Amino acid sequence: MTNVQAALLGAVQGVTEFLPVSSTAHLRIVPALLGWADPGAAFTAVLQLGTLAAVIIFFARDLIGMTTETIRAASDPSRRGEREVKMLMYLIVGTLPVVVAGVLLKKHVEGGLRSLYVIASAMIVVALVLAYVERIAKHVKTFDQIMLRDALIIGAAQALALVPGVSRSGITLLAAMAIGLRRDAAARFSFLLSIPAVAGAGIFELKHVLHAQESKGPLLIGLVVAAITGYASIAWLLQFLRTRTTMPFIVYRVVAGAAIFALLATGHLTP
């Protein structure tokens, strides 16, 4: 992989990781359109460490607050009811479904599920469900009103993001809005919930990618570009969702999915 290819894939990862359009799908589609080899699920997982850095930096104050209060609560039981302590527990509990699913479906995620037919189908199906949720959702609950039940529901939805094309951001936004969260609150919890899962997958695959890459330069470039573009993507989307719906992403997903099917049908893409 060249430095230019790594930088482009890093930018694709950074921009699409937090938008509800599926970064995994785009990291499969973009190389295919450009005639490059599929970078593979392992490289994709490691590239997510760049966007992991972005979300940690962006939400550093929240994460420090949760960690500090939890440490204090360990020695002072009266603090165990603090909001920050509960939120950290919610993030941990909400991560369990994707951990279990990741272990059980690892071979499928790295194999057959990366088919462009699967990706195109997932792009369209999730778009249609998201459109329905946008229509019926109440959008009333704030971030501070999230409860354990909500975290479990959103966490279970996150496990579906193992299927390329579903989108971690998209499916967790969908689930969060379906149970009444405001769009910006849903996005904020979605981003925080991604931290444990992305960190685990990226670190697990890191040794395999480092071993396979003769030169570590392209990987480092990809990580840096992903971190920078990821930070900008978070800031933009949170601001966007305060006043607007997810409809532009719904339209994009349907168009992109249909375009992939058309390209496959005409032989311009191979599954």
C-alpha positions as CSV (number, residue, x, y, z in Angstrom):
1,M,0.0,0.0,0.0
2,T,1.3,3.4,-0.9
3,N,1.3,6.6,1.2
4,V,-1.3,8.2,-1.1
5,Q,-3.6,5.1,-0.8
6,A,-3.2,5.1,3.0
7,A,-3.9,8.8,3.3
8,L,-7.0,8.5,1.1
9,L,-8.3,5.5,3.1
10,G,-7.6,7.3,6.3
11,A,-9.6,10.3,5.2
12,V,-12.5,8.0,4.1
13,Q,-12.3,6.3,7.5
14,G,-12.3,9.6,9.4
15,V,-15.1,11.2,7.5
16,T,-17.4,8.2,7.4
17,E,-16.8,6.6,10.8
18,F,-19.1,9.0,12.6
19,L,-21.5,9.8,9.8
20,P,-24.4,7.2,9.6
21,V,-23.1,5.9,6.2
22,S,-20.8,3.0,7.2
23,S,-17.0,3.5,7.2
24,T,-16.5,-0.2,6.7
25,A,-18.6,-0.1,3.5
26,H,-16.7,2.8,2.1
27,L,-13.3,1.3,2.9
28,R,-14.5,-1.7,0.8
29,I,-16.2,0.3,-2.0
30,V,-13.6,3.1,-2.6
31,P,-10.6,0.6,-3.2
32,A,-12.9,-1.4,-5.5
33,L,-13.9,1.6,-7.6
34,L,-10.2,2.7,-7.8
35,G,-9.0,-0.8,-8.8
36,W,-7.1,-1.3,-5.5
37,A,-6.9,-4.5,-3.5
38,D,-9.4,-4.9,-0.6
39,P,-7.4,-3.6,2.4
40,G,-9.1,-6.3,4.5
41,A,-11.1,-6.3,7.8
42,A,-7.9,-6.3,9.9
43,F,-6.6,-3.1,8.3
44,T,-10.0,-1.5,8.6
45,A,-10.1,-2.3,12.3
46,V,-6.6,-0.9,12.9
47,L,-7.4,2.2,10.9
48,Q,-10.3,2.8,13.4
49,L,-7.7,3.5,16.0
50,G,-7.2,6.9,14.3
51,T,-10.8,7.7,14.8
52,L,-10.7,6.3,18.3
53,A,-8.1,8.9,19.1
54,A,-10.4,11.6,17.7
55,V,-13.4,10.6,19.8
56,I,-11.2,10.3,23.0
57,I,-9.8,13.7,22.4
58,F,-13.1,15.3,21.6
59,F,-14.8,13.8,24.7
60,A,-11.8,14.0,27.0
61,R,-13.7,16.1,29.6
62,D,-16.5,13.5,29.7
63,L,-14.2,10.6,29.9
64,I,-12.0,12.2,32.6
65,G,-15.1,13.0,34.6
66,M,-16.5,9.4,34.4
67,T,-13.1,7.9,35.4
68,T,-12.5,10.3,38.3
69,E,-15.9,9.9,39.8
70,T,-15.7,6.1,39.4
71,I,-12.4,6.0,41.3
72,R,-13.8,8.2,44.0
73,A,-16.9,5.9,44.2
74,A,-14.7,2.9,44.8
75,S,-13.8,4.3,48.2
76,D,-16.9,6.3,48.9
77,P,-20.1,4.3,48.4
78,S,-22.2,7.5,48.6
79,R,-20.8,8.5,45.2
80,R,-21.9,5.4,43.4
81,G,-25.2,7.1,42.4
82,E,-23.4,9.9,40.6
83,R,-24.3,10.4,37.0
84,E,-20.8,10.0,35.7
85,V,-20.4,6.7,37.5
86,K,-23.6,5.3,36.1
87,M,-22.7,6.5,32.6
88,L,-19.4,4.7,32.6
89,M,-21.2,1.5,33.7
90,Y,-23.8,2.0,30.9
91,L,-20.9,2.2,28.3
92,I,-19.4,-1.0,29.7
93,V,-22.7,-2.9,29.7
94,G,-23.6,-1.5,26.3
95,T,-20.4,-2.9,24.8
96,L,-21.0,-6.5,25.9
97,P,-23.3,-7.4,23.0
98,V,-20.8,-6.4,20.3
99,V,-18.0,-8.2,22.1
100,V,-20.0,-11.5,22.1
101,A,-21.1,-11.1,18.5
102,G,-17.6,-10.2,17.4
103,V,-16.2,-13.4,18.8
104,L,-18.9,-15.5,17.4
105,L,-19.0,-13.9,13.9
106,K,-15.3,-13.1,13.4
107,K,-14.8,-15.5,10.4
108,H,-18.0,-14.2,8.7
109,V,-17.1,-10.5,9.3
110,E,-13.7,-11.1,7.7
111,G,-15.1,-13.2,4.9
112,G,-18.5,-13.5,3.3
113,L,-20.1,-10.5,4.9
114,R,-17.6,-8.2,3.1
115,S,-19.4,-9.0,-0.2
116,L,-20.6,-5.9,-2.0
117,Y,-24.0,-7.5,-2.4
118,V,-24.3,-7.6,1.4
119,I,-23.0,-4.0,1.8
120,A,-25.4,-2.6,-0.8
121,S,-28.3,-4.4,0.8
122,A,-27.4,-3.2,4.3
123,M,-27.0,0.4,3.0
124,I,-30.5,0.4,1.7
125,V,-32.3,-1.6,4.4
126,V,-30.8,0.5,7.3
127,A,-31.7,3.7,5.4
128,L,-35.3,2.7,5.1
129,V,-35.6,1.7,8.8
130,L,-33.8,5.0,9.7
131,A,-36.4,6.9,7.7
132,Y,-39.2,5.2,9.5
133,V,-37.7,5.9,12.9
134,E,-37.2,9.6,12.0
135,R,-40.9,9.7,11.2
136,I,-42.1,8.1,14.5
137,A,-39.4,9.1,17.0
138,K,-40.3,11.6,19.8
139,H,-36.8,13.1,20.1
140,V,-37.4,14.2,23.7
141,K,-34.9,12.5,26.0
142,T,-31.6,14.2,26.7
143,F,-28.2,12.6,27.2
144,D,-28.5,12.9,31.0
145,Q,-31.8,10.9,30.9
146,I,-30.2,7.8,29.4
147,M,-30.8,4.7,31.6
148,L,-29.4,1.2,31.8
149,R,-32.2,-0.2,29.6
150,D,-31.4,2.4,26.9
151,A,-27.7,1.4,27.0
152,L,-28.5,-2.2,26.6
153,I,-30.8,-1.6,23.6
154,I,-28.3,0.7,21.9
155,G,-25.5,-1.7,22.7
156,A,-27.5,-4.6,21.1
157,A,-28.0,-2.5,18.0
158,Q,-24.3,-1.8,17.9
159,A,-23.6,-5.5,17.4
160,L,-25.4,-5.3,14.1
161,A,-22.7,-2.9,12.9
162,L,-20.4,-5.9,12.4
163,V,-22.2,-6.4,9.1
164,P,-20.4,-4.0,6.6
165,G,-22.8,-1.4,5.3
166,V,-24.9,-1.2,8.5
167,S,-22.8,1.5,10.1
168,R,-22.0,1.7,13.8
169,S,-23.1,5.3,13.9
170,G,-26.2,4.7,11.8
171,I,-27.6,1.7,13.7
172,T,-26.9,3.2,17.2
173,L,-28.4,6.5,16.2
174,L,-31.4,4.6,14.8
175,A,-31.9,2.6,18.1
176,A,-31.3,5.7,20.3
177,M,-33.9,7.8,18.4
178,A,-36.3,4.9,18.4
179,I,-36.4,4.9,22.3
180,G,-36.9,8.6,22.4
181,L,-33.5,10.3,22.5
182,R,-32.9,13.6,20.8
183,R,-30.7,13.3,17.7
184,D,-27.6,15.1,19.2
185,A,-27.9,13.1,22.5
186,A,-28.2,9.9,20.4
187,A,-25.0,10.8,18.5
188,R,-23.1,11.7,21.6
189,F,-23.9,8.4,23.3
190,S,-23.2,6.5,20.1
191,F,-19.7,8.1,19.8
192,L,-18.9,7.3,23.5
193,L,-20.2,3.8,23.1
194,S,-17.9,3.1,20.2
195,I,-14.7,3.7,22.3
196,P,-14.4,0.2,24.0
197,A,-15.5,-1.8,21.0
198,V,-13.2,0.1,18.5
199,A,-10.3,0.0,20.9
200,G,-10.6,-3.7,21.4
201,A,-10.9,-4.6,17.8
202,G,-8.1,-2.3,16.7
203,I,-5.7,-3.5,19.3
204,F,-6.5,-7.1,18.6
205,E,-5.8,-6.8,14.9
206,L,-2.8,-4.4,15.2
207,K,-0.2,-7.2,15.5
208,H,-1.5,-8.9,12.5
209,V,-1.4,-5.8,10.3
210,L,2.0,-4.7,11.6
211,H,3.3,-8.2,10.7
212,A,1.8,-8.0,7.2
213,Q,2.9,-4.5,6.4
214,E,6.5,-4.3,5.2
215,S,6.6,-0.6,5.7
216,K,4.8,1.0,8.7
217,G,4.8,4.5,7.1
218,P,1.5,4.1,5.2
219,L,-0.3,2.8,8.2
220,L,0.9,5.7,10.4
221,I,-0.2,8.1,7.7
222,G,-3.6,6.5,7.5
223,L,-4.0,6.7,11.3
224,V,-3.0,10.4,11.5
225,V,-5.3,11.4,8.6
226,A,-8.2,9.3,10.2
227,A,-7.7,11.1,13.5
228,I,-7.8,14.6,12.0
229,T,-10.7,14.0,9.7
230,G,-12.6,12.0,12.4
231,Y,-12.4,14.9,14.9
232,A,-13.8,17.3,12.3
233,S,-16.5,14.8,11.5
234,I,-17.6,14.5,15.1
235,A,-17.8,18.3,15.6
236,W,-19.7,18.8,12.4
237,L,-22.3,16.0,12.9
238,L,-23.1,17.0,16.5
239,Q,-23.8,20.6,15.4
240,F,-25.7,19.4,12.3
241,L,-28.0,17.1,14.4
242,R,-29.0,19.9,16.8
243,T,-31.2,21.5,14.2
244,R,-31.6,19.0,11.3
245,T,-32.7,15.4,10.6
246,T,-30.7,12.4,9.3
247,M,-32.6,12.6,6.0
248,P,-29.6,13.6,3.8
249,F,-27.8,10.5,5.0
250,I,-30.9,8.4,4.4
251,V,-31.0,9.6,0.8
252,Y,-27.2,9.1,0.4
253,R,-27.4,5.5,1.6
254,V,-30.2,4.6,-0.8
255,V,-28.5,6.2,-3.7
256,A,-25.1,4.6,-2.8
257,G,-26.7,1.2,-2.3
258,A,-28.5,1.3,-5.6
259,A,-25.4,2.5,-7.4
260,I,-23.4,-0.4,-6.1
261,F,-26.1,-2.9,-7.3
262,A,-26.0,-1.2,-10.7
263,L,-22.2,-1.3,-10.9
264,L,-22.2,-5.0,-9.9
265,A,-24.9,-5.8,-12.5
266,T,-22.9,-4.1,-15.3
267,G,-19.7,-5.7,-14.3
268,H,-17.9,-2.5,-13.3
269,L,-17.5,-4.0,-9.8
270,T,-16.9,-7.5,-8.6
271,P,-18.5,-8.8,-5.4
